[in-house]
Amino acid sequence: ARFMASSHVVMGHLFARGVIEPLYFFGWGFTWVPWFFMLSGFVLFSAYLNKPKTDSMFGYVLRRSGTIYPLYAFALFLAFLLGKVRGNIYTEWPTLLAQSFLMQAWVPYFTENALQMHCWFLSCMVVYWFFFPPMSKALKDIGLLQTWLLMIFFFFLPWLLILIPLYTHEEVDWYKEHDFYQTDSYLDLGVIMLKYHPICYFHVFILGMLLAKLRQLLDVHARSLPHGCFSWRNPYNLVLQFIAPLGYAGVFIVFSDQDLDAKAWGYKLSARVSVLLPFQAMILFGLAGLPSLPFPLFSYAFSMMDFLENYSYAVYVFQFLLYALWPQTGHVNLPLFLVFVYASAYIIGNCIQQPLQKWWAAHPNGQLAVPFLLAAFFMAGCFCPTFGESVPTMEDLPRVIRLNEAMVDMDLGLTDAGHVGPGEGAAIINPSVLLKDDEVIVLARRHRRETRQQNGWYEAPDGERTKAVIIEQVWHSTILMGSQKFRDQTLVTQMFDHWPRSNMSWLGNLSLDSWDGLSTKDGDAWRDLCVVERWIPSNKTLMRLVVTGPEDPKIVTTGTGYEIAFDSQPPKSVTTCRRNTKGMLDSVAQMYLASGVQNTERWRPTRAYRLSYGSYDVAEKNWIPFVYQGKTYFVYTPVPH
């Protein structure tokens, strides 16, 4: 069962990358990762109930770590070396330091930027093992009623992620506002914690322990029945035949039937924190059976494949390393890739994992040194040059280029106060500078491009649905603002009188931060904008351009405040997204104006309104505002680009 779960996780990751067939079933692979927590709690507490041991909390973690840490550290070491050789290692040293000690899931800023990011669940596992000794003592003597009540409570707990948004009239899939790698907002941090933090899966591990206790209590009752443990007249023998098959049938229906409308109950986030846990608990309980009763027939058939469980951990840990070595780019032949993964896992399990675990068990003092040595290796590696091609940075560009006597191209030296993840390539572009009295106000755009590929469904304008590869070109865009005050207005005039022809930037290291108060005319946040789609029927590919926020601001002063003009794709909350003659979404940028903006109050809600002059069917961009006799006018650009 564990080997099958690991294989489904691998398929899910390939599905998310859009490199295998877009079967709906593949997309559910992520749901088995929390099941590993339940499995661990079940196995460990079953062993404890059979033969209690007295371990200190730290000693128990050290003893259990031998099953996961040696191979994890080895894979992390190889992934770092491979990244250095290929020049695509973007994980920063604080994250690598946390990973050396299996702490990457504890801090939201680290989790999604981690190397071998899919191993986050191991960072949770050590927390549960640390608390296992006291939890074992607390649960070992509870009765049947207490066990059932606690299980029902923990089964219900994940549904709060659905019920709370419904009660507050929010979208059930509110978590979709988070973009991978982003940690800018409380929403980003909250989503990361719900997806990866040990606290959010503690109930799953405890459920596994409760399942082991239930098994012990029901076994006592089954033995007390007059027909004996091996008689078919014992009702437990009959019921146990159906528990695991029904559990598998339940998850298979959810994984295969799109008509169930999984998004209506949160889908990605709720399923991750185990809305499906009752089915998965049935699988685990049904396969384990009761200790004194004969194996259920379904479990007996599964037991013949128990040897595969020796390789399930290697399959999971090495899946991305093996994908990086796979020679085929683009679409992956799934059967061949799985054969490659399984064969590699067999070799890794016998030639690497077992020797490492034996060494780990034989050197209890050496165990403590390994994380520190791994951390030291990462620290040294971070300051060594990469062997492969590296991504060019802004530092590679000259600071000043004089094009002619009247024109200078200059780096203003602006800095971004917001957090930008490693390797994201976010840049500050298209600044707008305003001088007012003794203050200089600067607006600019934070811009980053990202390409996403996944499998999904394309719904044609006529309602026909087709399996498709969806490729999204995402432009992450945010308006930044900042200001710098000087001693007096005369100094400002003198400094900027001949700028920028003086080849000097008086704005060096001016820090800009996000304009978070921008809202639509109805007061909604400026996000979830209209998109552009193009369908390529020859290879069943849907190309989608997604812009996440406003672009290219320009600022003027009106005396009482500031007006900011910018262009943007229209927000879905205030307009019907434009479609072309073929019925495809075909949004075009429009110009908007926000009045009464206060530079010192970036958080104050400020509504922006569409500038009515211009066309809804043609891109309107880069209108230049100016104030004359107290009124705002625009220089209109007929050809925006």
C-alpha positions in Angstrom: 0.0 0.0 0.0 2.8 2.4 0.8 4.6 1.6 -2.5 1.3 2.3 -4.4 0.8 5.5 -2.5 4.4 6.7 -3.3 3.8 5.8 -7.0 0.6 7.8 -7.1 2.5 10.8 -5.5 5.1 10.5 -8.3 2.3 10.5 -10.9 0.8 13.5 -9.3 4.0 15.5 -9.5 4.4 14.7 -13.1 0.8 15.6 -13.7 1.3 19.0 -12.1 4.2 19.6 -14.4 2.0 18.8 -17.4 4.4 16.2 -18.8 2.1 13.1 -18.7 -1.4 12.4 -20.0 -4.0 14.8 -18.3 -5.9 12.0 -16.5 -7.9 13.4 -13.7 -6.9 10.4 -11.5 -3.2 11.5 -11.6 -3.9 14.9 -10.1 -4.9 13.4 -6.7 -1.4 12.0 -5.9 -0.8 14.7 -3.3 -3.4 13.3 -1.0 -1.3 10.3 0.0 1.4 12.4 1.7 -0.7 13.1 4.8 -1.6 9.4 4.8 2.1 8.7 5.6 1.6 10.6 8.8 -1.4 8.4 9.8 0.5 5.3 8.8 3.5 6.3 11.0 1.2 7.0 14.0 -0.6 3.6 13.5 2.5 1.5 13.2 4.4 3.1 16.0 1.5 3.1 18.5 0.6 -0.5 17.6 4.2 -1.5 18.5 4.0 0.5 21.7 0.7 -1.1 22.7 2.1 -4.5 22.1 5.4 -3.9 23.9 5.7 -0.5 25.7 9.1 1.2 25.8 10.3 4.1 27.9 12.2 6.5 25.7 13.0 10.2 26.3 11.5 12.5 23.7 14.8 13.4 22.2 16.1 9.8 22.4 13.0 8.5 20.5 13.6 11.0 17.7 17.2 9.9 17.4 16.3 6.3 17.3 13.5 6.8 14.7 15.6 9.2 12.6 17.7 6.3 11.3 14.8 5.2 9.1 14.6 8.6 7.2 17.6 10.9 7.7 20.5 9.0 6.1 18.8 8.6 2.7 17.3 12.1 2.9 20.7 13.7 3.6 22.3 11.7 0.8 19.6 12.8 -1.7 19.9 16.4 -0.5 23.7 16.3 -1.0 23.3 14.9 -4.6 20.6 17.5 -5.4 22.8 20.3 -4.3 25.7 19.0 -6.4 23.5 18.6 -9.4 22.2 22.1 -9.0 25.7 23.5 -8.8 26.9 21.7 -11.8 23.9 22.8 -13.9 23.9 26.3 -12.5 20.3 26.3 -11.3 20.6 26.2 -7.6 18.5 29.0 -6.1 17.9 27.8 -2.6 19.4 30.3 -0.1 21.7 29.3 2.7 19.3 29.9 5.6 16.8 27.5 4.0 19.6 24.9 3.4 20.7 25.3 7.0 17.1 24.6 8.1 16.9 21.6 5.8 20.1 20.1 7.3 18.2 19.8 10.6 14.8 18.9 9.1 13.2 22.2 10.0 12.2 23.5 6.6 8.4 23.0 7.2 8.5 24.9 10.5 9.2 28.3 8.9 6.9 29.4 6.0 9.6 31.5 4.4 11.7 28.4 3.9 9.2 25.7 2.8 8.5 26.4 -0.8 12.0 27.6 -1.5 13.6 24.4 -0.2 15.8 22.1 -2.2 14.1 18.7 -2.6 11.0 20.6 -1.5 8.8 17.5 -1.7 10.6 16.1 1.4 8.8 18.7 3.6 6.8 15.9 5.3 9.9 14.5 6.9 10.3 17.9 8.7 6.8 17.3 10.2 7.5 13.7 11.0 10.3 14.5 13.5 8.0 16.8 15.4 5.4 14.0 15.8 8.1 11.5 16.9 9.3 14.0 19.5 5.9 14.2 21.1 5.1 10.5 20.6 6.3 9.3 24.1 4.0 11.6 26.1 1.1 11.1 23.6 1.5 7.3 23.9 1.2 7.5 27.7 -1.9 9.7 27.4 -3.7 7.4 24.9 -2.7 3.9 26.0 -5.5 3.6 28.6 -8.5 5.3 26.9 -11.7 3.3 26.4 -13.7 2.5 23.3 -16.1 5.4 23.6 -13.3 7.9 24.1 -11.5 6.5 21.1 -14.5 6.8 18.8 -15.3 10.4 20.0 -11.7 11.5 19.4 -11.6 10.0 16.0 -14.9 11.7 15.0 -13.5 15.0 16.2 -10.3 14.7 14.2 -12.3 13.5 11.1 -14.4 16.6 11.3 -11.5 19.0 11.9 -10.4 19.5 8.3 -13.9 20.4 7.3 -13.5 23.7 9.1 -11.5 24.9 6.0 -14.7 24.6 4.1 -17.3 25.6 6.7 -15.5 28.8 7.8 -15.3 30.3 4.3 -18.9 29.4 3.6 -20.0 31.0 6.9 -18.1 34.2 6.1 -19.4 34.2 2.5 -15.9 33.8 1.1 -14.8 31.6 -1.8 -14.0 28.0 -0.8 -10.9 28.0 -2.9 -9.6 31.3 -1.4 -6.2 29.7 -1.2 -5.7 30.1 -4.9 -4.7 33.7 -4.4 -1.4 32.3 -3.2 1.4 31.9 -5.8 4.1 29.4 -5.3 7.3 30.9 -3.7 5.3 34.0 -2.5 5.5 35.0 1.1 4.5 38.7 0.8 1.2 38.6 2.6 -0.5 37.0 5.6 -2.6 35.0 3.1 0.6 33.6 1.5 2.0 32.6 4.9 -1.3 31.1 6.0 -1.7 29.0 2.9 1.9 27.7 3.2 1.3 26.8 6.9 -1.9 25.0 6.1 -0.2 23.1 3.3 3.0 22.1 5.1 3.3 23.1 8.7 3.6 20.3 11.3 0.7 21.8 13.4 -1.7 21.4 10.5 -1.1 17.6 10.3 -0.9 16.7 13.9 -4.5 15.5 13.9 -3.6 13.0 11.1 -0.7 11.4 13.1 -2.9 11.2 16.2 -5.7 9.6 14.1 -3.2 6.9 13.2 -2.5 6.3 16.9 -6.3 6.2 17.7 -6.8 3.7 14.9 -4.2 1.5 16.5 -6.0 1.8 19.8 -9.3 1.0 18.2 -7.8 -2.1 16.7 -6.6 -3.2 20.1 -9.9 -2.6 21.7 -11.9 -4.4 19.0 -9.5 -7.3 19.0 -10.3 -7.9 22.7 -14.0 -7.9 21.9 -13.6 -10.2 18.9 -11.8 -12.7 21.0 -14.6 -12.7 23.6 -17.3 -13.8 21.1 -18.4 -17.5 21.5 -17.7 -18.6 17.9 -13.9 -18.1 18.1 -11.5 -16.0 16.1 -11.3 -18.3 13.1 -15.0 -18.9 12.5 -16.9 -17.1 9.7 -19.7 -16.9 12.2 -17.6 -14.3 14.0 -19.0 -11.0 12.6 -15.6 -9.3 12.7 -14.2 -11.8 10.2 -17.0 -10.9 7.7 -16.9 -7.1 8.2 -13.1 -7.0 7.9 -13.3 -8.5 4.4 -14.9 -5.3 3.1 -13.3 -2.4 5.0 -10.1 -2.0 2.8 -11.9 -2.6 -0.5 -14.6 -0.1 0.3 -11.9 2.4 1.4 -10.1 2.0 -1.9 -13.4 2.2 -3.8 -14.2 5.5 -2.0 -10.9 7.2 -2.9 -11.0 5.7 -6.4 -14.4 7.2 -7.1 -13.3 10.6 -5.8 -10.1 10.4 -7.8 -11.8 9.4 -11.0 -15.3 11.1 -11.1 -15.0 14.8 -12.1 -18.8 15.2 -11.7 -18.4 15.1 -7.9 -17.2 18.8 -8.3 -14.3 18.5 -5.9 -13.8 22.3 -6.0 -17.1 22.7 -4.1 -15.4 21.3 -1.0 -12.1 23.1 -1.3 -10.3 20.4 -3.3 -6.5 21.1 -3.1 -6.3 22.5 0.5 -9.0 20.5 2.2 -8.0 17.3 0.6 -4.4 17.9 1.6 -5.3 18.2 5.2 -7.3 15.1 4.9 -11.0 15.5 4.2 -10.5 12.1 2.6 -9.1 10.7 5.8 -12.0 8.4 6.6 -11.5 6.4 3.3 -7.7 6.3 3.9 -8.3 5.2 7.5 -10.5 2.3 6.2 -7.7 1.3 3.9 -5.1 1.2 6.7 -7.4 -0.5 9.2 -8.7 -3.0 6.7 -5.3 -4.0 5.5 -4.0 -4.4 9.1 -7.0 -6.5 10.3 -7.2 -7.5 13.9 -4.2 -9.2 15.6 -6.1 -12.3 16.8 -8.1 -12.9 13.6 -7.0 -14.3 10.3 -5.9 -11.9 7.6 -8.8 -10.6 5.4 -8.5 -12.1 1.9 -7.8 -8.7 0.4 -5.0 -8.1 2.9 -3.6 -11.5 2.3 -3.3 -10.7 -1.4 -1.6 -7.4 -0.7 0.8 -9.1 1.8 2.4 -11.0 -1.1 3.8 -7.6 -2.3 5.1 -6.5 1.1 8.7 -6.6 -0.2 7.9 -3.5 -2.3 7.6 -1.4 0.8 11.4 -1.6 1.2 11.7 0.6 -1.8 8.8 3.0 -1.4 10.8 5.5 0.5 13.5 5.6 -2.2 10.9 6.1 -4.8 9.5 9.1 -3.0 12.8 10.8 -2.1 14.6 10.3 -5.4 11.7 11.0 -7.8 12.8 14.6 -8.7 16.4 13.7 -9.0 15.5 10.9 -11.3 13.3 13.2 -13.3 16.2 15.6 -13.6 18.3 12.8 -15.1 15.6 11.5 -17.4 16.7 12.2 -21.0 13.3 12.8 -22.4 12.1 16.4 -22.3 8.5 17.6 -22.7 6.0 14.8 -22.6 7.2 11.8 -20.5 6.5 8.2 -21.3 5.0 7.3 -18.0 5.4 3.5 -18.0 9.0 3.7 -19.0 9.7 6.4 -16.5 8.1 4.3 -13.7 10.2 1.4 -14.7 13.3 3.7 -14.5 12.2 4.9 -11.0 11.5 1.4 -9.7 14.7 0.0 -11.0 16.7 2.9 -9.5 14.8 2.6 -6.2 15.8 -1.1 -6.1 19.5 -0.3 -6.5 19.3 2.7 -4.1 17.5 0.7 -1.5 20.0 -2.2 -1.5 23.3 -0.4 -2.3 22.8 2.9 -0.6 19.9 3.0 1.9 20.6 -0.2 3.8 24.4 0.5 4.2 23.7 4.0 5.4 21.1 2.9 7.9 23.5 0.2 9.2 26.2 2.8 9.7 23.7 5.1 11.4 22.6 2.5 13.9 26.3 1.5 14.6 27.5 5.1 15.3 25.1 6.8 17.7 27.6 9.5 18.4 28.3 10.1 14.8 24.6 10.7 14.1 24.7 14.0 15.9 27.6 15.2 13.8 26.0 14.5 10.4 23.5 17.4 10.3 26.3 19.8 11.2 28.6 18.4 8.6 25.8 18.7 6.0 25.1 22.3 7.0 28.8 23.1 6.8 28.9 21.6 3.3 26.0 23.7 2.2 27.5 26.9 3.7 30.7 26.3 1.8 28.9 25.4 -1.4 26.8 28.5 -1.4 29.8 30.7 -1.6 31.5 28.7 -4.3 30.9 29.6 -8.0 28.4 27.4 -9.9 29.8 25.2 -12.7 27.0 25.6 -15.1 25.4 28.6 -16.7 24.0 31.1 -14.2 21.1 33.5 -14.7 22.2 37.1 -15.5 21.5 39.7 -12.8 20.9 43.4 -12.8 24.5 43.8 -11.5 25.7 42.6 -14.9 24.4 45.8 -16.6 26.2 49.1 -16.7 24.9 51.8 -14.3 24.9 54.6 -16.8 24.8 54.7 -20.6 24.9 58.1 -22.4 23.1 57.7 -25.6 23.7 61.3 -26.8 24.1 64.8 -25.3 20.4 65.0 -24.5 19.6 61.4 -23.4 21.0 59.2 -20.6 20.0 55.7 -19.7 20.6 55.3 -15.9 20.0 52.8 -13.2 18.2 54.7 -10.4 19.4 52.3 -7.7 15.9 51.7 -6.4 15.4 48.7 -4.1 12.5 46.5 -3.4 11.4 46.4 0.3 9.2 43.4 -0.4 10.4 39.8 -0.1 11.4 38.3 -3.4 12.1 34.5 -3.6 15.3 33.2 -4.9 15.5 32.6 -8.6 12.3 34.5 -9.3 13.9 37.2 -11.4 11.7 40.0 -10.2 12.7 43.5 -11.4 11.8 47.1 -10.8 10.8 48.6 -14.1 9.1 51.7 -15.6 9.6 54.2 -12.8 7.8 57.5 -12.5 9.4 60.4 -10.6 7.7 63.4 -9.1 9.4 66.4 -7.4 7.2 68.2 -4.9 8.6 70.8 -2.5 11.3 69.1 -0.5 10.3 65.5 -1.4 10.9 63.2 -4.3 8.1 60.5 -4.8 8.9 57.5 -7.0 6.5 54.9 -8.4 7.5 51.8 -10.3 6.4 48.4 -11.3 7.6 45.1 -9.8 7.6 42.6 -12.7 8.3 38.9 -12.8 7.4 36.3 -15.5 6.6 32.7 -14.8 5.6 29.8 -16.9 3.3 27.1 -15.5 2.3 23.9 -17.2 -0.3 21.5 -16.0 -2.9 19.0 -17.3 -6.5 20.0 -17.1 -9.6 20.6 -19.2 -10.5 23.0 -21.9 -14.1 24.0 -22.1 -14.9 25.3 -25.6 -17.3 28.2 -26.2 -19.9 25.6 -27.3 -19.6 23.8 -23.9 -17.6 20.8 -25.2 -14.9 19.7 -22.7 -11.5 18.3 -23.9 -8.5 17.1 -22.0 -5.7 19.6 -22.5 -2.2 20.7 -21.6 -2.6 24.2 -20.0 0.4 26.5 -20.4 0.1 29.7 -18.4 2.4 32.7 -19.0 2.1 34.6 -15.7 3.1 38.2 -15.4 3.4 39.0 -11.7 2.9 42.7 -11.5 2.7 45.1 -8.5 2.9 48.9 -8.2 5.6 50.0 -5.8 5.9 53.4 -4.2 8.4 55.3 -2.0 9.6 58.7 -1.2 12.7 60.6 0.0 12.8 63.9 1.8 15.6 66.4 1.5 16.5 69.3 3.8 14.8 72.0 1.8 13.2 72.7 -1.6 16.2 74.8 -2.8 18.5 71.8 -2.3 16.1 69.6 -4.3 16.0 72.1 -7.1 19.8 72.3 -7.2 20.3 68.5 -7.1 17.8 67.7 -9.9 18.3 70.8 -12.1 20.7 69.0 -14.4 19.6 65.4 -13.6 20.0 62.9 -15.1 22.5 64.4 -17.6 24.8 64.8 -14.6 25.3 61.0 -14.6 24.5 60.9 -10.9 21.4 59.4 -9.3 20.2 61.2 -6.2 17.8 58.3 -5.5 20.5 55.7 -4.6 19.0 52.8 -2.6 15.6 54.4 -2.3 13.3 51.6 -0.9 10.0 51.0 -2.6 7.1 49.0 -1.1 3.9 47.6 -2.4 0.8 49.8 -2.9 -1.6 47.6 -1.0 -4.5 50.0 -0.7 -5.5 49.9 -4.4 -9.0 48.7 -4.9 -11.7 48.5 -7.7 -14.6 51.0 -7.9 -16.6 48.6 -5.8 -13.9 48.4 -3.1 -12.6 44.9 -3.9 -8.9 44.2 -4.0 -7.2 44.7 -7.3 -6.6 41.1 -8.3 -8.2 38.2 -10.2 -8.0 40.0 -13.5 -9.3 39.0 -16.9 -7.0 36.7 -19.0 -6.2 36.0 -22.7 -6.6 32.5 -24.0 -5.6 30.8 -27.2 -6.6 27.2 -28.1 -4.2 25.1 -30.3 -6.4 22.1 -31.4 -3.5 20.3 -33.2 -1.8 19.4 -30.0 -4.7 20.1 -27.6 -2.9 22.9 -25.8 -4.5 25.9 -24.1 -2.2 29.0 -23.9 -3.2 31.5 -21.2 -1.8 34.9 -20.4 -2.4 35.8 -16.8 -1.4 39.3 -15.4 -1.7 39.4 -11.6 -1.9 43.1 -10.9 -1.7 46.7 -12.2 1.1 47.9 -14.5 3.2 50.9 -15.3 2.1 53.7 -12.9 2.5 57.4 -13.5 2.1 60.0 -10.8 1.1 63.7 -10.7 0.2 66.0 -7.9 -3.1 67.9 -7.6 -2.2 70.0 -4.5 -4.2 68.0 -2.0 -2.8 64.7 -2.9 -1.6 62.6 -5.8 -3.2 61.0 -8.8 -1.9 57.8 -10.2 -2.6 56.6 -13.7 -1.9 53.0 -14.6 -2.9 50.3 -17.0 -4.3 46.9 -16.1 -6.3 44.0 -17.4 -9.8 44.6 -16.1 -10.7 43.0 -12.8 -13.3 40.3 -13.1 -15.3 41.7 -10.2 -16.3 44.9 -12.0 -16.6 43.8 -15.6 -17.5 41.0 -18.0 -14.3 39.7 -19.5 -14.0 40.4 -23.2 -14.2 37.5 -25.7 -13.2 37.5 -29.3 -15.3 36.5 -32.3 -14.4 32.8 -31.6 -15.7 33.0 -28.1 -12.2 32.8 -26.5 -11.3 35.0 -23.6 -9.3 37.9 -25.1 -8.8 40.7 -22.5 -7.0 43.9 -23.4 -5.4 46.4 -21.1 -7.3 49.5 -20.0 -6.3 52.8 -18.4 -7.3 53.6 -14.8 -7.0 56.6 -12.5 -6.8 56.7 -8.7 -7.2 60.1 -7.0 -6.4 61.3 -3.5 -3.5 58.9 -3.0 -1.3 59.6 0.0 2.2 58.3 -0.4 2.6 57.9 3.4 -0.5 55.8 3.6 0.1 52.9 1.2 -2.5 50.7 3.1 -5.4 53.2 2.9 -8.1 51.9 0.5 -8.1 54.0 -2.7 -10.5 53.2 -5.5 -9.4 53.4 -9.1 -11.8 54.1 -12.1 -11.5 53.3 -15.7 -10.7 56.3 -18.0 -13.7 56.3 -20.3 -11.9 57.8 -23.3 -10.5 55.0 -25.5 -11.7 51.6 -26.7 -12.7 48.5 -24.8 -11.5 46.4 -27.7 -8.0 47.8 -28.2 -5.2 47.8 -25.6 -4.9 51.2 -23.9 -1.5 51.7 -22.2 1.0 54.3 -21.2 -1.2 57.4 -21.1 1.0 60.2 -19.6 -0.9 62.5 -17.1 0.0 66.1 -16.5 -1.8 68.9 -14.5 -2.6 72.2 -16.1 -4.5 75.0 -14.2 -5.6 72.5 -11.5 -7.0 69.9 -14.0 -5.5 66.6 -15.1 -4.9 65.9 -18.8 -3.4 63.0 -20.6 -1.0 62.6 -23.5 -2.7 59.8 -25.4 -0.5 57.2 -27.1 -2.3 55.8 -30.2 0.2 52.9 -30.4 0.7 51.7 -26.8 3.9 49.7 -27.4 
